[in-house]
Amino acid sequence: MDTISRQLARFARELRYGDIPAAARSEAKRFLLDSIGCALAAQGLPDTEAAHRYVGKLGGAGQATVLGYGTRTNLPLAALMNSLLIRALDYNDIYWKQDPSHPSDLIPAALAPAEVRGLTGKDLLVGIVLAYELEMRLCLAAHPGIREVGWHHASLTQFASPLVAGRMLGLSLDELVAAVGISGSSHFTLGGVVAGKLTNMKNAADPLAVEAGVRAALLAAEGYTGPGEVFEGKEGLFQVLHTVKWDPEALVSGLGQKFLITECAYKAFPTEALTHQPITAVLALRAEHAIEPRAVASVLVETTARGADILSDPEKYHPTTKETADHSLPYCIAVALAKGNVLPSDFTAEALGDPLVRELLGKIKVVKNPEIDALFPKVKRAIVTIALADGRSFRRVEDFAKGEPERPLSDAELLAKFRANVGDALPEREREELIGATLAVEEFASVRDYTRLVVRRPG
């Protein structure tokens, strides 16, 4: 019987464009467009600027393009930088059935190698679909998810990214297996990067695992070897992370028969996923009852134990960084109440000090609800009760946030999000050209022609 690494490697090597259903190809293009928009919006943030300086100082061969900036750097650094840009605003996609993850973080593991090799747009779509399929399967394989026992999902990304990059680089079956072993032996990530007061590592954890996978693929291409049974072997993943129950069938059963990318969600707000249901509830109550923020006496948010603990600890009531604020349930609720939406602009240094938002923060209480925990993670219910100073009270139960498959983001809504994210990063004509090119990326004879369009040119 083939090892799990070999079964996944075979799937990665043999998947063809024609094997992918039209719905999955369509979602791959939509997620690519959404991710490019997030990357262009992230230009100029302190963490992306610092990372861009880092990339520039390291130098190296100008193999692949850094999205937006137009800088050309070596393949692993381009993958790292592009993944960070996609991730930096916490506005890209979200998949959460067991473990939470952002599969679009892995798009650069396909994009940068495809650019280097001059692969076609169809090849790129194969890589994107492969990234989603592998990442999402890894997130279904542990019960409970590894995040529940203290590990970050980047620990899973390290197993998917080398297969995506390796497929784009044309690795053999044995080389792909080696790449999984190399990367999977080197990049486990502590969950502490998203607990307490958050730092730049909240955004960088998964991109670093993407970079690790690209480096592993490049090493394997040179004949470097890695453990062939990194999942089920002695002191492999299953044995070492034994505080969860692993389901190997979730990784390999039915590969190529059903594609999970159509089950991934888009983010309607640039915040941690468990904030989305309560934000949705608050916005609905605010609009339905014409709630004036200054008339609010108190807000009670009932959520999961995780939401009450990690997203509402004392640090989250006094956020001083973007990373802490976008993972602060009280802050996100206060912004939604104060402004009637939650946007990337609400996480700038200036916005964090907004007096009305700070006033509302003190009126928000977050509690865990055992009945909600019993539904989790299949349903991420939130219950919000807003009490007004005049004695009136309004309550709403929300199970699905906008952007989830149950409440999908329409094409018009996706384009509106993209245009808002791009802003003045591109002149209007070039922005619209990029939309058309992305939604027809399969027609490109070379990905190099596509990446030329994703360079910031203020107009």
C-alpha positions in Angstrom: 0.0 0.0 0.0 1.4 3.4 -1.0 2.2 5.8 1.8 -0.1 8.9 2.3 2.7 11.1 0.9 2.9 9.0 -2.2 -0.9 9.0 -2.7 -1.1 12.8 -2.4 2.0 13.2 -4.6 0.5 11.0 -7.3 -2.7 13.1 -7.3 -0.7 16.3 -7.4 1.4 15.0 -10.4 -1.5 13.6 -12.4 -4.3 16.2 -12.0 -5.2 17.7 -15.3 -7.1 20.8 -16.2 -9.7 18.7 -18.0 -10.3 16.7 -14.8 -11.5 19.7 -12.9 -15.3 20.5 -13.0 -16.3 23.8 -14.4 -17.6 25.0 -11.0 -14.3 24.3 -9.4 -12.4 26.1 -12.2 -14.7 29.1 -11.8 -14.1 29.3 -8.1 -10.4 29.1 -8.6 -10.6 32.2 -10.8 -12.9 34.0 -8.3 -10.5 33.2 -5.4 -7.6 34.4 -7.5 -9.3 37.7 -8.1 -10.2 38.1 -4.5 -6.7 37.3 -3.4 -5.1 39.7 -5.9 -7.4 42.4 -4.6 -6.4 41.7 -1.0 -2.7 41.8 -2.0 -3.0 45.1 -3.7 -4.8 46.6 -0.7 -2.0 45.5 1.6 0.6 47.6 -0.1 2.1 50.1 2.4 1.1 48.4 5.6 3.9 48.4 8.2 4.4 44.6 8.1 4.3 44.3 4.3 6.7 47.3 4.0 9.1 45.6 6.5 8.9 42.3 4.6 9.5 44.1 1.3 12.6 45.7 2.7 13.7 42.3 3.9 13.2 40.8 0.5 15.1 43.7 -1.1 18.1 43.4 1.2 18.4 39.6 0.6 18.5 40.2 -3.1 18.9 37.1 -5.2 17.9 36.1 -8.7 15.0 38.1 -10.2 12.9 35.0 -10.9 9.4 36.0 -10.0 7.3 39.1 -9.4 6.1 40.5 -6.1 2.5 41.4 -6.5 1.8 45.1 -6.6 5.3 46.2 -5.9 6.7 44.8 -9.1 9.9 43.8 -7.4 11.5 40.7 -8.9 13.2 38.3 -6.5 14.0 34.6 -6.1 11.2 32.0 -6.1 10.9 31.3 -2.4 11.0 34.9 -1.4 8.4 35.8 -4.1 6.1 33.1 -2.7 6.6 34.3 0.9 6.0 38.0 0.0 3.0 37.3 -2.2 1.4 35.0 0.4 2.0 37.7 3.1 0.3 40.3 0.9 -2.7 38.1 0.4 -2.9 37.4 4.1 -2.0 40.7 5.6 -5.4 42.3 5.9 -7.1 39.1 7.1 -9.6 39.7 4.3 -8.9 36.7 2.1 -10.8 33.4 2.2 -11.7 31.1 5.1 -12.3 27.4 5.4 -13.4 26.0 8.7 -15.0 22.6 9.2 -12.4 21.1 11.6 -9.3 23.3 11.4 -9.5 26.9 10.2 -7.4 27.8 7.3 -7.0 30.3 4.4 -6.2 28.2 1.3 -5.6 31.3 -0.8 -2.4 31.7 1.2 -1.1 28.9 -1.0 -1.9 30.5 -4.3 1.7 32.0 -4.5 3.1 28.5 -4.2 1.4 27.9 -7.6 1.8 31.5 -9.1 5.5 32.1 -8.5 6.7 28.8 -10.0 4.3 29.1 -12.9 5.7 32.5 -13.7 9.3 31.2 -13.4 8.6 28.3 -15.8 6.3 30.3 -18.2 3.4 27.9 -17.6 0.0 28.5 -19.0 -3.1 30.0 -17.3 -4.6 26.5 -17.3 -1.6 25.2 -15.5 -2.0 27.9 -12.9 -5.6 27.0 -12.3 -4.6 23.4 -11.8 -2.1 24.6 -9.2 -4.7 26.7 -7.4 -7.3 23.9 -7.4 -4.7 21.6 -6.1 -3.7 24.0 -3.3 -7.3 24.3 -2.1 -8.0 20.5 -2.3 -4.9 19.6 -0.3 -5.2 22.3 2.3 -8.8 21.7 2.9 -8.4 17.9 3.2 -5.6 18.4 5.7 -8.0 20.6 7.7 -10.6 17.8 7.8 -8.2 15.1 8.9 -7.9 15.8 12.7 -10.7 15.6 15.3 -10.8 18.0 16.9 -8.7 20.3 14.7 -5.1 20.8 15.7 -5.9 24.4 16.5 -8.0 23.1 19.4 -4.9 21.6 21.0 -2.6 24.6 20.5 -1.1 24.3 17.0 -1.6 26.8 14.2 -2.9 25.6 10.8 0.4 26.6 9.2 1.5 23.2 10.6 -0.8 21.7 8.0 0.1 24.1 5.2 3.7 22.8 5.3 2.4 19.5 3.9 0.4 21.0 1.0 2.7 23.8 -0.2 5.5 21.5 -1.4 3.1 19.5 -3.5 1.7 22.6 -5.1 5.1 24.1 -5.8 6.5 20.7 -6.9 3.7 20.2 -9.4 4.4 23.6 -10.9 8.1 22.8 -11.0 7.5 19.5 -12.8 8.9 17.3 -10.1 8.8 13.5 -10.4 6.7 11.4 -8.1 9.7 10.5 -5.9 10.8 14.1 -5.8 7.3 15.2 -4.7 7.3 12.6 -1.9 10.7 13.9 -0.8 9.5 17.5 -0.9 6.6 16.6 1.5 9.0 15.0 3.8 11.5 17.9 3.8 8.8 20.5 4.4 6.8 18.4 6.8 9.9 17.8 9.0 10.7 21.5 9.4 7.8 23.9 10.0 5.4 23.2 12.9 3.8 26.4 14.2 2.6 27.2 17.7 -0.9 28.5 18.1 0.4 31.3 20.3 0.9 33.4 17.2 -2.8 34.1 17.4 -3.3 34.3 21.1 -3.1 37.3 23.5 -1.5 40.4 22.1 -0.9 39.7 18.5 2.2 40.6 16.4 3.1 40.6 12.8 3.6 36.8 13.1 -0.2 36.4 13.0 -0.1 37.3 9.3 3.3 35.7 8.6 2.9 32.2 10.0 1.2 30.7 7.0 3.2 32.5 4.4 6.4 31.2 6.1 5.0 27.7 5.7 4.3 28.4 2.0 7.9 29.6 1.6 9.1 26.4 3.4 7.2 24.3 0.9 8.7 26.1 -2.1 12.2 25.7 -0.7 11.5 22.0 -0.1 10.4 21.5 -3.7 13.5 23.2 -4.9 15.7 21.0 -2.7 13.9 17.9 -3.8 14.4 18.9 -7.5 18.2 18.8 -6.7 18.0 15.2 -5.4 17.6 16.1 -1.7 15.6 13.5 0.2 13.1 13.6 3.1 11.1 11.1 5.2 8.7 9.2 3.0 6.3 8.4 5.7 6.0 11.8 7.3 2.3 11.3 8.1 1.9 7.7 9.4 5.5 6.7 10.0 7.4 6.4 13.3 7.3 9.8 15.0 5.4 11.2 12.1 2.5 13.6 12.2 -0.1 11.2 13.4 2.1 9.8 16.2 3.5 13.1 17.5 0.3 15.1 17.5 -1.6 12.3 19.2 -3.9 14.5 21.3 -6.2 14.6 18.3 -7.7 11.6 16.4 -6.5 11.4 12.8 -8.6 10.3 9.9 -6.2 9.2 7.1 -9.2 8.6 4.8 -10.0 12.3 4.8 -6.6 12.9 3.2 -6.8 10.4 0.4 -10.3 8.9 -0.1 -11.9 10.1 -3.4 -9.1 12.3 -4.6 -10.1 13.8 -7.9 -13.8 12.8 -7.6 -15.0 15.8 -5.6 -13.3 19.1 -5.4 -13.6 21.0 -2.1 -12.8 24.5 -3.4 -16.6 25.1 -4.0 -17.0 24.7 -0.2 -14.6 27.5 0.8 -15.9 30.8 2.0 -15.0 34.4 1.1 -14.6 37.1 3.8 -17.0 40.0 3.8 -15.0 41.6 6.7 -11.2 41.9 7.2 -11.3 40.1 10.5 -10.9 36.8 12.2 -13.5 34.3 11.0 -15.4 33.8 14.3 -16.1 37.5 14.4 -18.2 37.4 11.2 -21.4 35.9 12.5 -21.7 38.4 15.4 -20.7 41.3 13.1 -23.4 40.2 10.7 -25.9 40.0 13.6 -25.0 43.5 14.8 -25.2 45.1 11.4 -28.6 43.5 10.8 -30.0 44.7 14.2 -28.5 48.2 13.7 -30.2 48.5 10.3 -33.5 46.9 11.2 -34.1 49.0 14.3 -32.2 52.2 13.3 -30.0 51.9 16.4 -28.1 55.0 17.3 -24.7 53.9 18.6 -24.7 56.4 21.5 -28.1 55.1 22.6 -26.6 51.6 23.3 -26.4 50.7 27.0 -24.9 47.2 26.6 -24.2 44.5 24.1 -24.1 40.8 25.0 -22.4 38.4 22.5 -22.9 34.7 23.1 -20.3 32.7 21.2 -18.1 29.6 21.4 -15.6 29.0 24.2 -12.9 29.9 21.8 -14.5 33.2 20.8 -14.9 34.1 24.5 -11.4 33.1 25.4 -9.0 33.9 22.5 -10.9 36.7 20.8 -12.1 38.4 24.0 -9.3 38.2 26.5 -8.2 41.4 28.3 -5.8 42.4 25.5 -8.7 42.4 23.0 -10.5 45.2 24.9 -7.5 47.5 24.5 -6.1 46.7 21.0 -3.0 48.7 20.0 -2.1 46.9 16.9 -4.0 46.0 13.7 -3.3 42.3 14.4 -4.8 42.4 17.8 -7.8 44.5 16.7 -8.8 42.3 13.8 -8.8 39.3 16.1 -10.7 41.3 18.8 -14.4 40.4 18.9 -15.3 43.3 21.2 -13.4 45.8 18.9 -15.1 44.4 15.7 -18.5 44.7 17.4 -17.8 48.2 18.5 -16.8 49.2 15.0 -19.9 47.6 13.5 -22.1 49.5 15.9 -20.3 52.8 15.5 -19.9 52.8 11.8 -22.4 50.4 10.2 -19.7 48.3 8.6 -16.2 46.9 9.2 -13.6 47.8 6.6 -9.8 47.7 6.3 -9.6 51.4 7.2 -11.0 50.6 10.6 -7.6 49.0 11.6 -5.2 51.8 11.0 -3.4 53.4 13.9 -5.6 56.4 13.8 -8.8 54.3 13.7 -7.8 52.3 16.7 -8.2 55.4 18.8 -11.7 56.4 17.6 -13.4 57.8 20.7 -16.9 56.3 20.0 -15.4 52.9 19.3 -13.5 53.1 22.6 -16.6 54.1 24.4 -18.6 51.2 23.0 -15.9 48.7 23.9 -16.6 49.1 27.5 -20.3 48.2 26.9 -19.6 44.9 25.2 -19.6 41.6 27.1 -18.7 38.3 25.4 -19.7 35.0 27.0 -19.4 31.4 26.0 -22.6 29.5 25.4 -22.4 25.6 25.8 -25.2 25.1 23.4 -23.3 27.0 20.7 -20.2 24.9 21.5 -22.2 21.8 20.9 -22.9 23.0 17.3 -19.2 23.9 16.7 -17.4 23.7 14.3 -20.2 22.7 11.8 -22.2 25.7 12.8 -20.5 28.8 14.2 -23.6 30.4 15.8 -23.5 33.8 17.5 -26.3 35.3 19.5 -26.2 39.1 19.9 -28.5 41.1 22.3 -28.3 44.9 22.2 -29.9 46.8 25.0 -30.7 50.5 24.6 -30.7 53.2 27.3 -34.5 53.6 26.8 -35.1 50.1 28.0 -35.6 48.4 24.6 -33.7 45.3 23.8 -33.1 43.5 20.5 -31.8 39.9 20.0 -30.6 38.1 16.8 -29.3 34.6 16.2 -26.8 34.2 13.3 -25.5 30.9 12.0 -23.9 31.8 8.7 -21.9 34.9 7.8 -22.0 36.6 4.4 -19.5 34.9 2.0 -20.1 31.4 3.3 -21.5 28.8 0.8 -24.8 29.0 2.6 -24.8 32.8 2.0 -22.6 33.2 -1.1 -20.9 36.3 -2.3 -22.4 37.1 -5.6 -20.2 38.1 -8.6 -21.3 41.7 -8.2 -20.4 41.7 -4.5 -17.0 40.0 -5.3 -16.2 42.7 -7.9 -17.3 45.4 -5.5 -14.9 44.1 -2.9 -12.1 43.8 -5.4 -12.6 47.4 -6.7 -12.7 48.8 -3.2 -9.5 46.9 -2.3 -7.6 48.0 -5.4 -8.6 51.6 -4.9 -6.0 53.8 -6.6 -3.4 51.1 -6.8 -4.3 50.8 -10.4 -5.9 53.3 -12.8 -9.5 52.3 -13.6 -8.8 51.1 -17.1 -6.0 48.8 -15.9 -8.0 47.6 -12.9 -10.8 46.6 -15.2 -8.3 44.9 -17.5 -7.0 42.9 -14.6 -10.5 41.8 -13.7 -11.1 40.6 -17.2 -7.7 38.9 -17.4 -8.2 37.1 -14.1 -11.6 35.8 -14.9 -10.2 34.5 -18.2 -6.8 33.5 -16.9 -7.0 30.1 -18.6 -6.5 31.8 -21.9 -3.0 33.0 -21.1 -0.2 31.2 -22.9 2.2 32.3 -20.3 1.6 33.3 -16.7 4.4 35.8 -17.1 2.0 37.9 -19.2 -0.6 37.8 -16.4 1.7 38.8 -13.6 2.8 41.9 -15.5 -0.8 43.2 -15.0 -0.6 42.9 -11.2 1.9 45.7 -10.6 0.9 48.9 -8.8 0.9 51.9 -11.0 -0.9 54.9 -9.3 -2.8 56.9 -11.8 
